[in-house]
Amino acid sequence: MKPNLLLLFSLIIFSSIGYGQKTVYFDENWLSIEKANAKFYSVIYPISGGKYQVKDYTISGALLSETDYLPKVEFIEWERLYEEGFQNSAIEDGKCVEYFPNGSKKKQFSYKKGIQEGNIRLWAQDGKLLRDFIAQNNLANGLYLEYYPNGKASLSVNFKNDTLNGPAAYYYSNGGLSQKGSFKNGKKLGKWTYWTENGDVIGIETYRNSFFIEGPDINIGFPKGNWCLEDQFKEGKLMNFVFSRSGDDETLKSGVVPSCILSLEYIGEENTLLNYSSFKRRRLSVDVHKVIAKEQELFSLENSMGYLGSYSDDKKKKHTVVVFHTIQKGIGVEMILDIRQEDYESLKKEVVYILRSIKK
């Protein structure tokens, strides 16, 4: 489809000459030219409501598009339009349809005084529907659907002002669910379930901002809803909770998803924090660089301490780790935040947020 600028050019030629049907011819760059050398042409028709419909064709007569326009001025010096621009002369208002060379629809949508409103549909050249969604004020709002070539839905999500918001479901081409959950402000929220193509559940994640850990009766919070509870399992006397951060963020230069492991074990009321922390630290394959001082006010939870350290993984890549220890109700709690070194500075505020969030 040629630029709307040129559709308007056609419209304005007509509006400045008369009220009958008008045909204007264009070269391959959609510049006005004599019919003998033209590659395209536009036909402008007056329609109800003082508007015009502009239809674009190849010189062989194949329809490319049809768009309704509303003039913004009564008289136009169209010779100067390219110099002055079209935005002050006319606006799209009504139906707009684009076509493939074979005559089948490519895209259909509507404008209301220059703003996209209503249902928008896109098709493949063979006539199969590809996308179907609703626009309000030029933004996607409401249900958004995409389809496989076989006609089955590939995804069904909801938008609010061009941002994912609400229930979401993704499908395999056989029609089976791939994943299902909800978004809030573009981030996964709540329970997400994942399936294989055969319909077997392969994972369940819980995305939310705050988690309550029974036993020591503490809460842990995460910023922006980026973190999810990915797994929880028992290992001997230890109860482990594994959280991970969404890996599709520009702040993650390494592409490696940061993790947070929270481990609980009953150690008794008589054990001191210093003894517990020293014992746990000796079992870590981490080089401790410094103790996080209480004066930094990172811990609102009493009887807590932390360390900043690092280690190298199997690929010799450096990781920065923050280790947090506390004893609550005779239960020892160890939290390890594991972040690739190149990502640590950009995630430092999130680390501080998490540490400050731990409370009863």
C-alpha positions as CSV (number, residue, x, y, z in Angstrom):
1,M,0.0,0.0,0.0
2,K,1.4,3.5,-0.8
3,P,1.8,6.1,1.9
4,N,-1.4,7.8,3.2
5,L,0.3,11.0,2.1
6,L,-0.3,10.1,-1.5
7,L,-3.9,9.1,-0.9
8,L,-4.4,12.6,0.5
9,F,-2.8,14.1,-2.5
10,S,-5.4,12.4,-4.7
11,L,-8.1,13.6,-2.4
12,I,-7.0,17.2,-2.4
13,I,-6.6,17.3,-6.2
14,F,-10.3,16.3,-6.4
15,S,-11.5,18.7,-3.7
16,S,-9.8,21.7,-5.3
17,I,-11.3,21.0,-8.8
18,G,-14.8,19.7,-8.4
19,Y,-17.2,17.2,-6.9
20,G,-17.2,14.4,-9.4
21,Q,-15.1,11.3,-9.6
22,K,-11.4,12.0,-10.1
23,T,-8.5,9.8,-11.3
24,V,-4.9,10.7,-10.7
25,Y,-1.9,8.7,-12.0
26,F,1.4,8.0,-10.2
27,D,4.9,6.7,-10.9
28,E,6.6,3.9,-8.9
29,N,7.4,6.4,-6.1
30,W,3.7,7.6,-6.0
31,L,4.5,10.9,-7.6
32,S,2.0,12.5,-9.9
33,I,2.7,11.7,-13.6
34,E,1.0,11.4,-17.0
35,K,-1.1,8.3,-17.6
36,A,1.2,6.9,-20.3
37,N,4.1,6.5,-17.8
38,A,2.1,5.6,-14.7
39,K,2.6,2.5,-12.5
40,F,-0.4,3.2,-10.2
41,Y,-3.5,5.3,-10.1
42,S,-6.1,6.5,-7.5
43,V,-9.8,7.1,-8.0
44,I,-11.4,9.5,-5.6
45,Y,-15.2,9.3,-5.0
46,P,-17.4,11.7,-3.0
47,I,-19.4,9.8,-0.4
48,S,-21.9,10.7,2.3
49,G,-21.0,13.0,5.2
50,G,-18.8,15.3,3.1
51,K,-16.2,12.6,3.0
52,Y,-14.2,11.0,0.2
53,Q,-13.2,7.4,-0.6
54,V,-9.9,6.9,-2.2
55,K,-9.2,3.6,-4.0
56,D,-5.6,2.8,-5.1
57,Y,-4.9,0.4,-8.0
58,T,-1.9,-0.9,-9.9
59,I,-1.9,0.3,-13.5
60,S,-3.2,-3.1,-14.6
61,G,-6.3,-2.6,-12.4
62,A,-5.6,-4.6,-9.3
63,L,-7.1,-3.0,-6.2
64,L,-4.5,-2.2,-3.5
65,S,-6.5,-0.3,-0.9
66,E,-9.6,1.8,-0.2
67,T,-9.7,4.4,2.5
68,D,-12.3,7.0,3.7
69,Y,-11.1,10.5,4.3
70,L,-12.6,13.6,5.9
71,P,-11.3,17.0,4.6
72,K,-10.2,19.4,7.2
73,V,-10.3,22.6,5.0
74,E,-12.6,23.7,2.2
75,F,-10.0,25.1,-0.3
76,I,-6.5,23.7,-0.7
77,E,-3.6,25.0,-2.7
78,W,-2.6,21.4,-3.6
79,E,0.5,22.5,-5.6
80,R,2.2,23.2,-2.3
81,L,1.0,20.1,-0.4
82,Y,4.3,18.2,-0.6
83,E,6.1,21.2,0.7
84,E,3.6,21.9,3.5
85,G,2.5,18.4,4.3
86,F,-0.9,16.7,4.4
87,Q,-1.6,16.6,8.1
88,N,-3.6,19.9,8.0
89,S,-5.6,19.0,4.9
90,A,-7.5,15.7,5.6
91,I,-7.7,12.8,8.0
92,E,-8.7,9.2,7.8
93,D,-12.3,8.7,8.9
94,G,-14.1,5.4,8.3
95,K,-13.2,2.1,6.8
96,C,-9.7,1.2,5.6
97,V,-9.0,-2.0,3.7
98,E,-5.7,-3.2,2.2
99,Y,-5.6,-6.0,-0.5
100,F,-3.1,-8.5,-1.8
101,P,-2.4,-8.4,-5.6
102,N,-4.6,-11.5,-5.9
103,G,-7.6,-9.5,-4.6
104,S,-7.9,-11.1,-1.2
105,K,-8.0,-8.9,1.9
106,K,-4.7,-8.1,3.7
107,K,-5.8,-5.8,6.5
108,Q,-9.1,-4.2,7.6
109,F,-9.6,-1.5,10.2
110,S,-11.4,1.7,10.9
111,Y,-10.5,5.3,11.8
112,K,-12.5,7.9,13.7
113,K,-11.2,11.4,12.9
114,G,-7.7,10.1,12.4
115,I,-7.6,7.7,15.3
116,Q,-7.7,3.9,14.9
117,E,-10.8,2.5,16.6
118,G,-12.6,-0.9,16.6
119,N,-11.7,-4.3,15.3
120,I,-8.5,-4.8,13.4
121,R,-8.0,-8.0,11.3
122,L,-5.0,-9.2,9.3
123,W,-5.0,-12.1,6.8
124,A,-2.4,-14.2,5.0
125,Q,-2.4,-14.1,1.1
126,D,-4.3,-17.4,1.1
127,G,-7.2,-15.8,3.0
128,K,-6.5,-17.3,6.4
129,L,-6.9,-15.1,9.4
130,L,-3.6,-14.2,11.2
131,R,-4.6,-11.7,13.9
132,D,-7.7,-10.3,15.3
133,F,-7.8,-7.5,18.0
134,I,-9.5,-4.3,19.1
135,A,-8.0,-0.8,19.0
136,Q,-9.1,2.2,21.1
137,N,-7.4,5.5,20.6
138,N,-4.7,4.0,18.4
139,L,-3.8,1.4,21.1
140,A,-4.6,-2.3,21.5
141,N,-7.3,-2.7,24.1
142,G,-9.1,-5.9,24.9
143,L,-8.8,-9.4,23.5
144,Y,-5.9,-10.1,21.1
145,L,-5.8,-13.3,19.1
146,E,-3.2,-14.8,16.7
147,Y,-3.7,-18.0,14.6
148,Y,-1.6,-20.8,13.1
149,P,-1.9,-21.5,9.3
150,N,-4.2,-24.4,10.2
151,G,-6.7,-22.0,11.7
152,K,-6.1,-22.9,15.4
153,A,-5.3,-20.1,17.9
154,S,-1.6,-19.7,18.7
155,L,-2.3,-17.2,21.5
156,S,-5.1,-15.4,23.3
157,V,-4.1,-12.5,25.5
158,N,-5.6,-9.2,26.7
159,F,-4.2,-5.7,26.3
160,K,-4.8,-2.5,28.2
161,N,-3.4,0.6,26.4
162,D,-1.0,-1.5,24.4
163,T,0.3,-3.4,27.5
164,L,-0.4,-7.0,28.4
165,N,-3.0,-7.0,31.1
166,G,-5.3,-9.9,32.2
167,P,-5.7,-13.6,31.3
168,A,-3.3,-15.1,28.7
169,A,-3.1,-18.5,27.0
170,Y,-0.6,-19.8,24.5
171,Y,-1.2,-22.9,22.4
172,Y,0.6,-25.5,20.3
173,S,-0.5,-25.9,16.7
174,N,-2.4,-29.1,17.7
175,G,-4.7,-26.9,19.8
176,G,-3.2,-28.0,23.2
177,L,-2.2,-25.5,25.8
178,S,1.4,-24.5,26.0
179,Q,1.2,-22.1,28.9
180,K,-1.5,-20.2,30.8
181,G,-1.6,-17.4,33.4
182,S,-2.2,-13.7,33.7
183,F,-0.4,-10.4,33.2
184,K,-0.5,-7.2,35.1
185,N,1.1,-4.1,33.5
186,G,3.1,-6.3,31.1
187,K,4.5,-8.6,33.8
188,K,3.5,-12.2,34.6
189,L,1.4,-12.3,37.8
190,G,0.0,-15.2,39.9
191,K,0.0,-18.8,38.9
192,W,1.4,-19.9,35.5
193,T,1.2,-23.4,34.3
194,Y,3.2,-25.0,31.4
195,W,2.4,-28.1,29.4
196,T,4.2,-30.3,26.9
197,E,2.8,-30.8,23.4
198,N,1.3,-34.0,24.6
199,G,-0.6,-32.3,27.4
200,D,1.6,-33.2,30.4
201,V,2.3,-30.5,33.0
202,I,6.0,-29.6,33.0
203,G,6.0,-26.7,35.4
204,I,4.0,-24.4,37.6
205,E,5.3,-21.0,38.6
206,T,3.9,-18.4,40.9
207,Y,4.5,-14.7,40.1
208,R,3.6,-12.2,42.8
209,N,5.2,-9.4,44.8
210,S,5.1,-10.9,48.2
211,F,5.5,-14.4,49.7
212,F,4.7,-15.6,53.2
213,I,7.1,-18.3,54.5
214,E,5.5,-20.4,57.2
215,G,7.6,-21.7,60.1
216,P,9.7,-18.6,60.8
217,D,6.6,-16.6,59.9
218,I,8.4,-14.1,57.7
219,N,7.5,-12.3,54.5
220,I,9.7,-11.7,51.5
221,G,8.9,-9.2,48.8
222,F,10.1,-8.7,45.2
223,P,9.9,-5.5,43.1
224,K,7.8,-5.0,40.0
225,G,6.4,-8.6,39.9
226,N,9.5,-9.7,38.0
227,W,10.2,-12.6,40.4
228,C,8.4,-15.9,40.7
229,L,8.3,-18.8,43.0
230,E,9.6,-21.5,40.6
231,D,10.0,-24.5,42.9
232,Q,10.0,-25.7,46.5
233,F,11.4,-29.0,47.7
234,K,12.8,-30.7,50.8
235,E,16.4,-31.8,51.0
236,G,17.1,-33.7,54.3
237,K,16.2,-31.3,57.1
238,L,16.2,-28.3,54.7
239,M,13.1,-26.9,53.2
240,N,14.1,-24.9,50.0
241,F,12.2,-22.3,48.1
242,V,13.6,-21.3,44.7
243,F,12.7,-17.9,43.2
244,S,13.8,-16.7,39.7
245,R,13.7,-13.4,37.9
246,S,12.1,-12.9,34.5
247,G,15.0,-13.1,32.0
248,D,13.5,-10.9,29.2
249,D,14.7,-7.6,30.6
250,E,17.1,-5.2,29.0
251,T,18.9,-4.9,32.3
252,L,20.1,-8.5,32.0
253,K,23.2,-8.1,29.8
254,S,24.4,-11.6,30.4
255,G,21.1,-13.3,29.5
256,V,21.4,-15.5,32.6
257,V,18.4,-15.5,34.9
258,P,19.1,-14.4,38.5
259,S,18.0,-16.7,41.2
260,C,17.1,-16.5,44.9
261,I,17.2,-19.6,47.1
262,L,15.7,-19.5,50.5
263,S,16.5,-22.5,52.8
264,L,14.9,-23.2,56.2
265,E,16.0,-25.7,58.9
266,Y,15.2,-26.1,62.6
267,I,18.3,-25.4,64.7
268,G,16.8,-24.8,68.1
269,E,16.5,-21.7,70.3
270,E,19.9,-22.0,71.9
271,N,21.9,-21.5,68.7
272,T,23.3,-18.0,68.1
273,L,23.2,-16.1,64.8
274,L,27.0,-15.8,64.6
275,N,27.5,-19.5,65.1
276,Y,24.8,-20.4,62.6
277,S,26.1,-17.9,60.0
278,S,29.7,-19.1,60.4
279,F,28.6,-22.7,60.0
280,K,26.6,-22.0,56.9
281,R,29.3,-19.8,55.4
282,R,31.9,-22.5,55.6
283,R,29.6,-24.8,53.5
284,L,29.3,-22.2,50.7
285,S,31.7,-22.3,47.7
286,V,31.7,-18.5,47.8
287,D,34.5,-16.0,48.4
288,V,33.1,-13.6,51.0
289,H,34.3,-10.0,50.4
290,K,32.6,-8.1,53.2
291,V,30.0,-8.3,55.8
292,I,26.9,-6.1,55.1
293,A,26.9,-3.9,58.1
294,K,23.7,-3.4,60.2
295,E,24.2,0.3,60.0
296,Q,23.4,0.2,56.3
297,E,19.8,-0.4,57.4
298,L,19.2,-3.2,54.9
299,F,17.6,-5.5,57.4
300,S,14.4,-4.6,59.2
301,L,14.3,-8.1,60.7
302,E,16.0,-8.4,64.0
303,N,18.7,-11.1,64.6
304,S,19.9,-10.8,60.9
305,M,23.2,-10.4,59.1
306,G,24.5,-10.6,55.5
307,Y,27.5,-11.0,53.3
308,L,28.6,-9.9,49.8
309,G,30.6,-12.4,47.9
310,S,31.4,-14.0,44.5
311,Y,32.2,-17.2,42.7
312,S,33.1,-18.5,39.2
313,D,30.7,-21.0,37.5
314,D,31.7,-23.9,35.3
315,K,32.2,-21.6,32.3
316,K,34.5,-19.4,34.4
317,K,32.0,-16.6,34.5
318,K,31.9,-14.5,37.7
319,H,28.7,-14.3,39.8
320,T,28.0,-11.8,42.6
321,V,26.1,-13.3,45.5
322,V,24.4,-11.8,48.5
323,V,24.0,-14.1,51.5
324,F,21.5,-13.4,54.2
325,H,21.1,-15.2,57.5
326,T,18.6,-14.9,60.3
327,I,17.2,-17.1,63.1
328,Q,13.5,-16.8,63.9
329,K,11.6,-19.0,66.3
330,G,14.5,-21.5,66.4
331,I,14.5,-21.8,62.6
332,G,17.6,-20.8,60.7
333,V,17.0,-19.0,57.4
334,E,19.6,-18.7,54.7
335,M,18.9,-16.7,51.6
336,I,21.3,-16.6,48.6
337,L,20.8,-14.1,45.8
338,D,22.8,-15.3,42.8
339,I,23.4,-12.7,40.0
340,R,25.9,-12.7,37.1
341,Q,28.5,-10.1,37.9
342,E,27.8,-7.9,34.8
343,D,24.1,-7.7,35.8
344,Y,24.7,-6.9,39.5
345,E,24.9,-3.1,39.2
346,S,21.7,-2.8,37.2
347,L,19.9,-5.0,39.7
348,K,21.4,-3.5,42.9
349,K,18.2,-1.6,43.7
350,E,16.2,-4.8,43.5
351,V,18.6,-6.6,45.8
352,V,18.2,-3.8,48.4
353,Y,14.4,-3.9,48.0
354,I,14.4,-7.7,48.6
355,L,16.7,-7.4,51.7
356,R,14.6,-4.6,53.2
357,S,11.4,-6.5,52.5
358,I,12.2,-9.5,54.8
359,K,10.1,-9.0,57.9
360,K,7.7,-10.7,60.2
